[in-house]
Amino acid sequence: MQKLVDGDFTLAQAASSLGLSNRQVIRLKKGFIQEGPAVLIHKNTNCKPAHALGDELAAKIISLKQSELYRDANFLHF
């Protein structure tokens, strides 16, 4: 992105190199100039999905599966 801003890359070269459309590269370039490199990091990075199981519940499920009672249970049926 810095090479695009500096004029070393054309818009088409940057788009091809990044595997993005010209429109997306223009949007990223604008954000890069205004906010810096942090704009390139996806906004949902390090966010847990709303539908994800809680850590406590996941740990309980794992411990149940590893217990003697459910050790031989088919994973799908478990």
Secondary structure, 3 states (H helix, E strand, C coil): CHHHHHCCCCHHHHHHHHCCCHHHHHHHHHHHHHHCHHHHCCCCCCCCCCCCCCHHHHHHHHHHHHCCCCCCCCCCCC
